[in-house]
Amino acid sequence: MPRDDSHLPQALRGLRIPLIASPLFIISVPALVIAQCKAGIIGSFPALNAREAEGEHPLLDTWLTQIKEELDRHNQANPDNPAAPYAVNQIVHRSNTRLDRDLEICVKHEVPVWITSLGARVEVNEAAHSCGGVVLHDVINNKFAKKAVEKGADGLVAVAAGAGGHAGQQSPFALVREIREWYDGPVALSGSIATGESLLGARAMGADFGYAGSPFIATDEANADQAYKDMIVDSSAEDIVYSSLFTGVWGNYLKGSVKNAGMDPDNLPTADASSMNFGSDREKPKAWKTIWGSGQGIGAIKAVGPAGAIVDRMADEYFAAGKKLAAEFN
C-alpha cells in the first residue's frame, strides 16, 4: 500500500521515501541539492552558503537559477520519475544582515520549501507564503514548537539529541510525543537519522519525515574537505562531542577535528547565545575553521560515494524494515 501523504502540503508529497536532507553549513551546494532531489528526497542548502564577493551579482540568485533549471531538465527527461522539491534554509538570527535581501531572492524564485532556524518571525513566514512556499521551522523543545506555529510556520523540524550541528538534548521519543499531543501538522525528526531503520522509527513514533544531514557529508557532491569526509567514515557515535563553544549554540562536533585544532574535546569551555554572529563581518579563531559538525548516526557511513547511493541504501533499508515489522501485525 502506498504511503498516504494527502494530509501534507503539496510541496511535501510524493517523495520516494519520507526524508528531508538537512541544510549543511558550507557543505550543501547546488551539486548536492540537485543530486538529493533527483534521488527522490527534498534537498536543501543554507542561503548563507551562497557568498559572493563585494559588488558581484548575488550568488544565491545564481544558485537558485541553476537548481531550478537542472531539475526542470531532469523532469522533462524523466516524466515518470520527477525530482523532489528543494528547500532553502534561512538563519533568522538578528546578526544575519543579509536576511531581507535573501528573502526577496527566494520569493522571486518561488522557493517551494523554506527551512527557518534560530528564531521564528512572522514576516519571514509571510514572505514564504506570498510565493506559495511552505515553512518548516526547526525547534529543540515543545515551547519553541508552540511559538513557531503561533507565528505562522507550516511545519516543524524537531531537532533531538544526536543531531549534527546545532542540536537539542531531548530524546526524540519525548520531543515528538509532546509535540504530537497538540499539533497534527508536518513534523520532521532530526537526530541520528542515517539508516532506513531509523527513518522507519521516526515514522513509527509520529513524525512525517526523517531529517538527515551527516550521511551526506561523506558524498562526492558535498563541499567538504576530503579529510572531513574520511573522518565521518572512520568515526562513530563515541567520537562526537556536544559543545556551545564554537557558535554560542549547543551542537555536536567530531572530536577528531577538535583535537586537530589543538583543543581537548573533553574539557571545552562554554559560550552563551550572545556570541552568535551570522553576519558577513563575523570573526572566528582560525583554529575553528576546521571544527567539523556531525551527528551521532555516522557509524552507518562506511564509505564516500554519490549522494544518490545514500538515498538508495536508505530506501532499501526502509522498505525492508517496514515489511519485516509489518509481518508482526498480520
Rosetta blueprint (number, residue, H / E / L):
1 M L
2 P L
3 R L
4 D L
5 D L
6 S L
7 H L
8 L L
9 P L
10 Q H
11 A H
12 L H
13 R L
14 G L
15 L L
16 R L
17 I L
18 P L
19 L E
20 I E
21 A E
22 S L
23 P L
24 L L
25 F L
26 I L
27 I L
28 S L
29 V L
30 P H
31 A H
32 L H
33 V H
34 I H
35 A H
36 Q H
37 C H
38 K H
39 A L
40 G L
41 I L
42 I E
43 G E
44 S E
45 F E
46 P E
47 A H
48 L H
49 N H
50 A L
51 R L
52 E L
53 A L
54 E L
55 G L
56 E L
57 H L
58 P L
59 L H
60 L H
61 D H
62 T H
63 W H
64 L H
65 T H
66 Q H
67 I H
68 K H
69 E H
70 E H
71 L H
72 D H
73 R H
74 H H
75 N H
76 Q H
77 A H
78 N L
79 P L
80 D L
81 N L
82 P L
83 A L
84 A L
85 P L
86 Y E
87 A E
88 V E
89 N E
90 Q E
91 I E
92 V L
93 H L
94 R L
95 S L
96 N L
97 T L
98 R L
99 L H
100 D H
101 R H
102 D H
103 L H
104 E H
105 I H
106 C H
107 V H
108 K H
109 H L
110 E L
111 V L
112 P L
113 V E
114 W E
115 I E
116 T E
117 S E
118 L L
119 G L
120 A L
121 R L
122 V H
123 E H
124 V H
125 N H
126 E H
127 A H
128 A H
129 H H
130 S H
131 C L
132 G L
133 G L
134 V E
135 V E
136 L E
137 H E
138 D E
139 V E
140 I L
141 N L
142 N H
143 K H
144 F H
145 A H
146 K H
147 K H
148 A H
149 V H
150 E H
151 K L
152 G L
153 A L
154 D L
155 G E
156 L E
157 V E
158 A E
159 V E
160 A L
161 A L
162 G L
163 A L
164 G L
165 G E
166 H E
167 A L
168 G L
169 Q L
170 Q L
171 S L
172 P H
173 F H
174 A H
175 L H
176 V H
177 R H
178 E H
179 I H
180 R H
181 E L
182 W L
183 Y L
184 D L
185 G L
186 P L
187 V E
188 A E
189 L E
190 S E
191 G L
192 S L
193 I L
194 A L
195 T L
196 G H
197 E H
198 S H
199 L H
200 L H
201 G H
202 A H
203 R H
204 A H
205 M L
206 G L
207 A L
208 D L
209 F E
210 G E
211 Y E
212 A E
213 G L
214 S H
215 P H
216 F H
217 I L
218 A L
219 T E
220 D L
221 E L
222 A L
223 N L
224 A L
225 D L
226 Q H
227 A H
228 Y H
229 K H
230 D H
231 M H
232 I H
233 V H
234 D H
235 S L
236 S L
237 A H
238 E H
239 D H
240 I E
241 V E
242 Y E
243 S E
244 S L
245 L L
246 F L
247 T L
248 G L
249 V L
250 W L
251 G E
252 N E
253 Y E
254 L E
255 K H
256 G H
257 S H
258 V H
259 K H
260 N H
261 A L
262 G L
263 M L
264 D L
265 P L
266 D L
267 N L
268 L L
269 P L
270 T L
271 A L
272 D L
273 A H
274 S H
275 S H
276 M L
277 N L
278 F L
279 G L
280 S L
281 D L
282 R L
283 E L
284 K L
285 P L
286 K H
287 A H
288 W H
289 K H
290 T H
291 I L
292 W L
293 G E
294 S L
295 G L
296 Q H
297 G H
298 I H
299 G H
300 A H
301 I L
302 K L
303 A L
304 V L
305 G E
306 P L
307 A H
308 G H
309 A H
310 I H
311 V H
312 D H
313 R H
314 M H
315 A H
316 D H
317 E H
318 Y H
319 F H
320 A H
321 A H
322 G H
323 K H
324 K H
325 L H
326 A H
327 A H
328 E H
329 F H
330 N L
